[in-house]
Amino acid sequence: MKPFLSNTGFVRIACLLLCVLKSSMVFAAKRPNIIFILADDHSASAMTCYNSNSFVKTPHIDRLAKEGMRFKLCFAVDSLCAPSRAALISGRYPRLNGFKRIGDHFDGSQPTFPKLLQKAGYETALFGKWHLLSTPTGFDHWEVIKDQGRYKNPILFSENGKTKQKGHLTEIITDRSIHWLKTRSSKQPFCLMLHHKAPHTPHQAPPLYAKRFSHVVFPEPKTFNDTFAGRAHLRKSRGRYSKFSNITHDHFNKKVPPGIDAAAFKSWGYQTFYRGYFALVAHLDDEVGRFLAYLDESGLSKNTVVIYCSDNGFFLGDHGLFNKMWMYEPSMHLPLLVRWPGTVKPGLVDDSHLISILDFGPTFLDLAHAKPHTAFQGKSFVPLLKRAGSSKWRDAIYYRYYDQFDVPAHDGIRTKRYKLIRFNDGKKKTDWELFDLKKDPNELHNLIGRGNKNEKRLRKWLKTKSQ
């Protein structure tokens, strides 16, 4: 009786299996680790890689720009912390993921990119701010603050219960993330998400950082005393949560000076607010530096993509505003830095592609050689990182804000050059604002009804892109 396999046949089959195994190992090795650092309220203008005149220097965050790619045209689809984070993790606009306003609960059963990364063989972990009022899903391990949490001696909640930590939250997020990297036993590639609270209020930086700016007098922006001409909703808004003229006491760590008049109060509020804000940015930058140093020391930098972004932009006194929410550039624009050793050439700048926060999930999955869910509304920008280009990139970003915090509901569309904003509460007439961002980057001159040839085209686009 002849053997089932001859010696030669057995050797051939063994070699074939070995090649398949080796090929799969190479495939796994090529899939990079992913580290996503998400700040809260970090304006691109408060980063020296975006603004050389920034009042605070950010050398460690700038390092990611020097060693990777900096995107100039990245935008939120809703500039409010929690709805923006829900859009990011679900890959869908607020209307479709169900999270429109702070106070809503995120439905953790819906598709998210961490879940799909798990299915693709990645180990996933989250540390820091969650803010979606539901239990995180899609993570092998998570340690998060409840709602906004607190900076000093925070309580972290995890799948194992809660623990009270000693120290400052920004440092604790770094500590816990490094500890996880040191102690994980899995050989799987990983996606680690560091979600910082900084530089969100209350402005409680460690004393050494707070002292750094305690006596600094910041020059007021050129638009600080904007009269809001041509922008009726901005002019009419009470603005307790967005105007320095009406800022509330809970945004400060000190009492308002007695007997101060309106103009002096506005200037005092500006100085006091940003002394605290920039102190938190400086502290955050040093913690990013400490984390990057660990990646270098551990050898993880070589096969790890590091991405830095913020959940929304932030007004730095522009138009006399603080906070975010409005669809104007300081609020809508996001910093985006990507370092990918061996693939992204150092120092690259992309200033021609419109990136949406909805693109992050598809991008992470692309890095993992996995497909996004069909419900996702963004697209991977990995081809842009590889400089492969894209003949079919988007021509506009859609934005929608649901009325909250004294800011009226509005939506709009942002192209490379123009921005169209629509205010409509469903009861009164619709008001429009149109800006030519090339000629008017500060958005001071509303062009609606002034014969701009792009107005009709933008209105049509807004109808087709509305979510």
DRENTI-878897 format. One record per residue (C-alpha): residue number from 1; residue in one letter; x, y, z. Coordinates in steps of 0.2 Angstrom, whole numbers. Example, Ala and Ser with C-alpha at 12.3 -4.5 7.8 and 13.67 -1.06 7.14 Angstrom:
// DRENTI-878897
{1; "A"; {62; -22; 39}};
{2; "S"; {68; -5; 36}};
END
This chain:
// DRENTI-878897
{1; "M"; {0; 0; 0}};
{2; "K"; {7; 17; -5}};
{3; "P"; {9; 30; 8}};
{4; "F"; {-3; 44; 8}};
{5; "L"; {11; 56; 5}};
{6; "S"; {28; 53; -2}};
{7; "N"; {43; 60; 7}};
{8; "T"; {44; 73; -7}};
{9; "G"; {26; 77; -5}};
{10; "F"; {27; 79; 13}};
{11; "V"; {41; 91; 12}};
{12; "R"; {32; 101; -1}};
{13; "I"; {17; 103; 10}};
{14; "A"; {27; 107; 25}};
{15; "C"; {36; 121; 15}};
{16; "L"; {20; 128; 9}};
{17; "L"; {13; 128; 27}};
{18; "L"; {29; 136; 33}};
{19; "C"; {27; 150; 19}};
{20; "V"; {9; 153; 24}};
{21; "L"; {14; 155; 42}};
{22; "K"; {29; 166; 38}};
{23; "S"; {18; 176; 27}};
{24; "S"; {5; 179; 41}};
{25; "M"; {18; 183; 53}};
{26; "V"; {25; 196; 41}};
{27; "F"; {7; 203; 39}};
{28; "A"; {5; 205; 58}};
{29; "A"; {22; 213; 59}};
{30; "K"; {18; 226; 46}};
{31; "R"; {2; 231; 56}};
{32; "P"; {8; 246; 67}};
{33; "N"; {3; 249; 84}};
{34; "I"; {-9; 265; 86}};
{35; "I"; {-8; 278; 99}};
{36; "F"; {-21; 291; 99}};
{37; "I"; {-18; 306; 110}};
{38; "L"; {-34; 317; 111}};
{39; "A"; {-34; 334; 120}};
{40; "D"; {-49; 343; 126}};
{41; "D"; {-51; 361; 120}};
{42; "H"; {-34; 362; 113}};
{43; "S"; {-33; 376; 100}};
{44; "A"; {-21; 374; 85}};
{45; "S"; {-16; 392; 89}};
{46; "A"; {-10; 387; 106}};
{47; "M"; {3; 376; 97}};
{48; "T"; {20; 383; 91}};
{49; "C"; {20; 371; 76}};
{50; "Y"; {4; 379; 70}};
{51; "N"; {7; 397; 77}};
{52; "S"; {25; 403; 79}};
{53; "N"; {18; 417; 89}};
{54; "S"; {9; 406; 102}};
{55; "F"; {9; 412; 120}};
{56; "V"; {14; 395; 125}};
{57; "K"; {28; 384; 118}};
{58; "T"; {24; 366; 114}};
{59; "P"; {41; 358; 109}};
{60; "H"; {35; 340; 113}};
{61; "I"; {19; 341; 103}};
{62; "D"; {29; 350; 90}};
{63; "R"; {40; 335; 89}};
{64; "L"; {26; 325; 81}};
{65; "A"; {25; 338; 67}};
{66; "K"; {44; 338; 64}};
{67; "E"; {44; 319; 64}};
{68; "G"; {28; 317; 55}};
{69; "M"; {14; 326; 45}};
{70; "R"; {4; 341; 50}};
{71; "F"; {-13; 343; 43}};
{72; "K"; {-19; 361; 41}};
{73; "L"; {-37; 357; 36}};
{74; "C"; {-45; 346; 49}};
{75; "F"; {-62; 350; 56}};
{76; "A"; {-75; 345; 69}};
{77; "V"; {-93; 341; 64}};
{78; "D"; {-99; 348; 80}};
{79; "S"; {-88; 358; 91}};
{80; "L"; {-94; 352; 108}};
{81; "C"; {-84; 340; 119}};
{82; "A"; {-96; 325; 121}};
{83; "P"; {-105; 326; 104}};
{84; "S"; {-88; 327; 95}};
{85; "R"; {-81; 312; 105}};
{86; "A"; {-97; 302; 100}};
{87; "A"; {-95; 306; 82}};
{88; "L"; {-76; 302; 83}};
{89; "I"; {-79; 284; 90}};
{90; "S"; {-94; 280; 80}};
{91; "G"; {-89; 287; 64}};
{92; "R"; {-106; 295; 62}};
{93; "Y"; {-114; 312; 63}};
{94; "P"; {-123; 316; 80}};
{95; "R"; {-140; 314; 72}};
{96; "L"; {-136; 296; 67}};
{97; "N"; {-126; 290; 83}};
{98; "G"; {-139; 298; 94}};
{99; "F"; {-128; 309; 104}};
{100; "K"; {-132; 327; 100}};
{101; "R"; {-130; 337; 117}};
{102; "I"; {-120; 336; 133}};
{103; "G"; {-131; 325; 144}};
{104; "D"; {-136; 312; 131}};
{105; "H"; {-131; 294; 134}};
{106; "F"; {-120; 286; 121}};
{107; "D"; {-127; 269; 114}};
{108; "G"; {-113; 257; 117}};
{109; "S"; {-121; 244; 106}};
{110; "Q"; {-118; 253; 90}};
{111; "P"; {-103; 250; 79}};
{112; "T"; {-87; 259; 84}};
{113; "F"; {-70; 258; 78}};
{114; "P"; {-62; 250; 94}};
{115; "K"; {-74; 235; 92}};
{116; "L"; {-69; 233; 74}};
{117; "L"; {-50; 234; 79}};
{118; "Q"; {-53; 221; 92}};
{119; "K"; {-61; 209; 79}};
{120; "A"; {-45; 213; 68}};
{121; "G"; {-34; 206; 82}};
{122; "Y"; {-29; 223; 91}};
{123; "E"; {-29; 225; 109}};
{124; "T"; {-38; 241; 114}};
{125; "A"; {-36; 252; 129}};
{126; "L"; {-43; 269; 135}};
{127; "F"; {-37; 281; 148}};
{128; "G"; {-44; 298; 153}};
{129; "K"; {-59; 307; 148}};
{130; "W"; {-74; 297; 141}};
{131; "H"; {-88; 310; 144}};
{132; "L"; {-102; 299; 135}};
{133; "L"; {-111; 294; 151}};
{134; "S"; {-112; 276; 147}};
{135; "T"; {-100; 261; 150}};
{136; "P"; {-86; 261; 137}};
{137; "T"; {-87; 246; 125}};
{138; "G"; {-74; 239; 113}};
{139; "F"; {-60; 241; 125}};
{140; "D"; {-50; 227; 133}};
{141; "H"; {-46; 238; 147}};
{142; "W"; {-52; 256; 152}};
{143; "E"; {-49; 268; 166}};
{144; "V"; {-59; 284; 164}};
{145; "I"; {-65; 299; 174}};
{146; "K"; {-84; 301; 177}};
{147; "D"; {-91; 315; 166}};
{148; "Q"; {-79; 329; 168}};
{149; "G"; {-70; 322; 183}};
{150; "R"; {-57; 332; 192}};
{151; "Y"; {-39; 337; 190}};
{152; "K"; {-33; 334; 208}};
{153; "N"; {-34; 317; 215}};
{154; "P"; {-46; 310; 203}};
{155; "I"; {-57; 294; 204}};
{156; "L"; {-54; 282; 189}};
{157; "F"; {-68; 270; 184}};
{158; "S"; {-63; 254; 176}};
{159; "E"; {-71; 237; 172}};
{160; "N"; {-64; 232; 189}};
{161; "G"; {-72; 246; 199}};
{162; "K"; {-66; 263; 204}};
{163; "T"; {-50; 269; 212}};
{164; "K"; {-45; 285; 219}};
{165; "Q"; {-28; 292; 212}};
{166; "K"; {-16; 304; 220}};
{167; "G"; {-9; 318; 210}};
{168; "H"; {-14; 328; 194}};
{169; "L"; {-25; 320; 181}};
{170; "T"; {-14; 324; 166}};
{171; "E"; {1; 315; 174}};
{172; "I"; {-10; 301; 180}};
{173; "I"; {-16; 297; 162}};
{174; "T"; {2; 296; 157}};
{175; "D"; {7; 285; 171}};
{176; "R"; {-8; 273; 169}};
{177; "S"; {-5; 272; 150}};
{178; "I"; {14; 268; 152}};
{179; "H"; {10; 255; 166}};
{180; "W"; {-2; 247; 154}};
{181; "L"; {11; 246; 140}};
{182; "K"; {24; 239; 152}};
{183; "T"; {13; 226; 160}};
{184; "R"; {2; 220; 145}};
{185; "S"; {6; 201; 141}};
{186; "S"; {-2; 201; 124}};
{187; "K"; {9; 200; 108}};
{188; "Q"; {-6; 207; 98}};
{189; "P"; {-4; 225; 90}};
{190; "F"; {-13; 238; 101}};
{191; "C"; {-23; 253; 100}};
{192; "L"; {-20; 264; 115}};
{193; "M"; {-30; 280; 117}};
{194; "L"; {-25; 294; 129}};
{195; "H"; {-40; 305; 131}};
{196; "H"; {-34; 320; 141}};
{197; "K"; {-46; 333; 150}};
{198; "A"; {-33; 347; 148}};
{199; "P"; {-34; 361; 144}};
{200; "H"; {-52; 361; 148}};
{201; "T"; {-59; 371; 163}};
{202; "P"; {-57; 372; 178}};
{203; "H"; {-39; 379; 175}};
{204; "Q"; {-30; 369; 189}};
{205; "A"; {-13; 366; 183}};
{206; "P"; {1; 361; 195}};
{207; "P"; {8; 376; 205}};
{208; "L"; {24; 377; 195}};
{209; "Y"; {15; 379; 179}};
{210; "A"; {2; 391; 185}};
{211; "K"; {16; 402; 192}};
{212; "R"; {23; 403; 174}};
{213; "F"; {9; 413; 168}};
{214; "S"; {3; 421; 184}};
{215; "H"; {10; 439; 179}};
{216; "V"; {10; 438; 160}};
{217; "V"; {-1; 451; 151}};
{218; "F"; {-7; 444; 135}};
{219; "P"; {-10; 456; 120}};
{220; "E"; {-28; 456; 116}};
{221; "P"; {-33; 449; 98}};
{222; "K"; {-36; 461; 84}};
{223; "T"; {-54; 455; 84}};
{224; "F"; {-57; 456; 103}};
{225; "N"; {-69; 470; 102}};
{226; "D"; {-78; 464; 87}};
{227; "T"; {-95; 472; 85}};
{228; "F"; {-103; 456; 76}};
{229; "A"; {-109; 467; 62}};
{230; "G"; {-118; 456; 49}};
{231; "R"; {-119; 441; 61}};
{232; "A"; {-135; 444; 70}};
{233; "H"; {-136; 428; 80}};
{234; "L"; {-118; 430; 88}};
{235; "R"; {-123; 448; 92}};
{236; "K"; {-139; 443; 100}};
{237; "S"; {-133; 428; 110}};
{238; "R"; {-132; 430; 129}};
{239; "G"; {-116; 422; 128}};
{240; "R"; {-113; 417; 146}};
{241; "Y"; {-103; 402; 140}};
{242; "S"; {-94; 410; 125}};
{243; "K"; {-93; 429; 127}};
{244; "F"; {-80; 437; 138}};
{245; "S"; {-92; 452; 141}};
{246; "N"; {-104; 440; 149}};
{247; "I"; {-93; 426; 156}};
{248; "T"; {-99; 418; 172}};
{249; "H"; {-89; 417; 188}};
{250; "D"; {-87; 398; 187}};
{251; "H"; {-74; 399; 173}};
{252; "F"; {-62; 407; 185}};
{253; "N"; {-51; 401; 200}};
{254; "K"; {-52; 418; 208}};
{255; "K"; {-66; 430; 213}};
{256; "V"; {-70; 445; 201}};
{257; "P"; {-63; 461; 208}};
{258; "P"; {-76; 472; 216}};
{259; "G"; {-82; 488; 207}};
{260; "I"; {-75; 484; 190}};
{261; "D"; {-84; 491; 175}};
{262; "A"; {-89; 481; 159}};
{263; "A"; {-74; 485; 148}};
{264; "A"; {-62; 481; 163}};
{265; "F"; {-71; 465; 167}};
{266; "K"; {-70; 459; 149}};
{267; "S"; {-51; 462; 149}};
{268; "W"; {-48; 455; 166}};
{269; "G"; {-58; 440; 161}};
{270; "Y"; {-47; 437; 146}};
{271; "Q"; {-31; 438; 156}};
{272; "T"; {-37; 427; 170}};
{273; "F"; {-44; 414; 159}};
{274; "Y"; {-29; 412; 148}};
{275; "R"; {-16; 412; 161}};
{276; "G"; {-25; 396; 167}};
{277; "Y"; {-28; 389; 150}};
{278; "F"; {-10; 391; 144}};
{279; "A"; {-3; 384; 160}};
{280; "L"; {-13; 368; 157}};
{281; "V"; {-7; 367; 139}};
{282; "A"; {12; 369; 145}};
{283; "H"; {9; 355; 157}};
{284; "L"; {0; 344; 144}};
{285; "D"; {15; 347; 132}};
{286; "D"; {27; 341; 145}};
{287; "E"; {17; 325; 148}};
{288; "V"; {16; 321; 130}};
{289; "G"; {35; 323; 130}};
{290; "R"; {37; 311; 144}};
{291; "F"; {26; 298; 136}};
{292; "L"; {35; 300; 119}};
{293; "A"; {52; 297; 129}};
{294; "Y"; {45; 281; 135}};
{295; "L"; {40; 275; 118}};
{296; "D"; {58; 279; 113}};
{297; "E"; {66; 270; 128}};
{298; "S"; {55; 255; 126}};
{299; "G"; {58; 253; 107}};
{300; "L"; {39; 255; 103}};
{301; "S"; {42; 271; 93}};
{302; "K"; {48; 261; 78}};
{303; "N"; {32; 252; 74}};
{304; "T"; {19; 264; 81}};
{305; "V"; {9; 277; 73}};
{306; "V"; {6; 292; 85}};
{307; "I"; {-9; 304; 82}};
{308; "Y"; {-12; 320; 91}};
{309; "C"; {-29; 329; 90}};
{310; "S"; {-41; 339; 100}};
{311; "D"; {-60; 335; 101}};
{312; "N"; {-64; 353; 96}};
{313; "G"; {-55; 369; 93}};
{314; "F"; {-56; 384; 105}};
{315; "F"; {-57; 403; 104}};
{316; "L"; {-42; 412; 111}};
{317; "G"; {-51; 428; 113}};
{318; "D"; {-55; 430; 95}};
{319; "H"; {-71; 440; 92}};
{320; "G"; {-71; 443; 111}};
{321; "L"; {-75; 424; 113}};
{322; "F"; {-69; 410; 124}};
{323; "N"; {-75; 392; 123}};
{324; "K"; {-81; 384; 106}};
{325; "M"; {-98; 378; 99}};
{326; "W"; {-100; 392; 85}};
{327; "M"; {-95; 386; 67}};
{328; "Y"; {-82; 399; 66}};
{329; "E"; {-64; 394; 62}};
{330; "P"; {-56; 395; 79}};
{331; "S"; {-69; 383; 86}};
{332; "M"; {-71; 371; 71}};
{333; "H"; {-53; 369; 66}};
{334; "L"; {-43; 355; 74}};
{335; "P"; {-25; 352; 76}};
{336; "L"; {-20; 335; 68}};
{337; "L"; {-2; 328; 69}};
{338; "V"; {3; 310; 63}};
{339; "R"; {20; 302; 66}};
{340; "W"; {22; 285; 57}};
{341; "P"; {41; 281; 56}};
{342; "G"; {47; 273; 40}};
{343; "T"; {31; 278; 31}};
{344; "V"; {28; 297; 34}};
{345; "K"; {42; 308; 29}};
{346; "P"; {47; 320; 43}};
{347; "G"; {41; 338; 42}};
{348; "L"; {27; 335; 29}};
{349; "V"; {12; 347; 28}};
{350; "D"; {-5; 344; 20}};
{351; "D"; {-14; 360; 16}};
{352; "S"; {-25; 354; 2}};
{353; "H"; {-36; 340; 9}};
{354; "L"; {-52; 343; 20}};
{355; "I"; {-51; 331; 35}};
{356; "S"; {-66; 327; 46}};
{357; "I"; {-66; 320; 64}};
{358; "L"; {-77; 306; 56}};
{359; "D"; {-61; 300; 46}};
{360; "F"; {-52; 294; 62}};
{361; "G"; {-60; 277; 64}};
{362; "P"; {-59; 272; 45}};
{363; "T"; {-40; 278; 46}};
{364; "F"; {-36; 267; 62}};
{365; "L"; {-45; 252; 54}};
{366; "D"; {-35; 255; 37}};
{367; "L"; {-19; 255; 48}};
{368; "A"; {-25; 238; 55}};
{369; "H"; {-29; 231; 37}};
{370; "A"; {-47; 230; 42}};
{371; "K"; {-63; 237; 34}};
{372; "P"; {-74; 251; 42}};
{373; "H"; {-92; 247; 46}};
{374; "T"; {-104; 252; 31}};
{375; "A"; {-112; 264; 43}};
{376; "F"; {-97; 275; 45}};
{377; "Q"; {-97; 291; 36}};
{378; "G"; {-79; 296; 35}};
{379; "K"; {-65; 289; 25}};
{380; "S"; {-47; 284; 28}};
{381; "F"; {-33; 297; 26}};
{382; "V"; {-19; 283; 26}};
{383; "P"; {-17; 287; 7}};
{384; "L"; {-13; 305; 11}};
{385; "L"; {0; 299; 24}};
{386; "K"; {8; 288; 11}};
{387; "R"; {7; 303; -1}};
{388; "A"; {-2; 291; -13}};
{389; "G"; {-15; 305; -16}};
{390; "S"; {-33; 303; -19}};
{391; "S"; {-43; 308; -35}};
{392; "K"; {-59; 307; -26}};
{393; "W"; {-57; 317; -10}};
{394; "R"; {-71; 327; -2}};
{395; "D"; {-74; 345; -7}};
{396; "A"; {-83; 351; 9}};
{397; "I"; {-86; 347; 27}};
{398; "Y"; {-103; 347; 35}};
{399; "Y"; {-106; 354; 52}};
{400; "R"; {-121; 354; 64}};
{401; "Y"; {-123; 361; 81}};
{402; "Y"; {-138; 358; 92}};
{403; "D"; {-144; 372; 103}};
{404; "Q"; {-136; 372; 120}};
{405; "F"; {-126; 384; 131}};
{406; "D"; {-134; 400; 125}};
{407; "V"; {-128; 396; 107}};
{408; "P"; {-142; 394; 94}};
{409; "A"; {-144; 378; 83}};
{410; "H"; {-135; 380; 67}};
{411; "D"; {-127; 370; 53}};
{412; "G"; {-116; 374; 38}};
{413; "I"; {-104; 369; 25}};
{414; "R"; {-85; 373; 24}};
{415; "T"; {-75; 371; 8}};
{416; "K"; {-57; 375; 6}};
{417; "R"; {-61; 393; 3}};
{418; "Y"; {-79; 397; 8}};
{419; "K"; {-90; 394; 23}};
{420; "L"; {-109; 395; 23}};
{421; "I"; {-118; 395; 40}};
{422; "R"; {-137; 393; 42}};
{423; "F"; {-146; 398; 58}};
{424; "N"; {-164; 390; 59}};
{425; "D"; {-173; 386; 75}};
{426; "G"; {-188; 380; 66}};
{427; "K"; {-199; 394; 71}};
{428; "K"; {-191; 410; 64}};
{429; "K"; {-184; 414; 47}};
{430; "T"; {-168; 406; 42}};
{431; "D"; {-153; 417; 43}};
{432; "W"; {-137; 415; 33}};
{433; "E"; {-119; 419; 34}};
{434; "L"; {-106; 417; 20}};
{435; "F"; {-87; 420; 21}};
{436; "D"; {-73; 420; 9}};
{437; "L"; {-60; 413; 20}};
{438; "K"; {-46; 418; 8}};
{439; "K"; {-50; 436; 8}};
{440; "D"; {-58; 437; 25}};
{441; "P"; {-49; 423; 37}};
{442; "N"; {-56; 432; 52}};
{443; "E"; {-74; 430; 46}};
{444; "L"; {-79; 448; 49}};
{445; "H"; {-89; 451; 33}};
{446; "N"; {-105; 442; 29}};
{447; "L"; {-107; 441; 10}};
{448; "I"; {-125; 435; 10}};
{449; "G"; {-135; 444; -3}};
{450; "R"; {-119; 454; -10}};
{451; "G"; {-119; 444; -26}};
{452; "N"; {-106; 432; -22}};
{453; "K"; {-106; 419; -37}};
{454; "N"; {-103; 404; -25}};
{455; "E"; {-118; 407; -14}};
{456; "K"; {-131; 398; -24}};
{457; "R"; {-119; 383; -27}};
{458; "L"; {-115; 382; -8}};
{459; "R"; {-134; 382; -4}};
{460; "K"; {-136; 367; -15}};
{461; "W"; {-122; 358; -8}};
{462; "L"; {-128; 361; 10}};
{463; "K"; {-145; 353; 5}};
{464; "T"; {-136; 337; -1}};
{465; "K"; {-124; 336; 13}};
{466; "S"; {-136; 340; 28}};
{467; "Q"; {-136; 326; 41}};
END
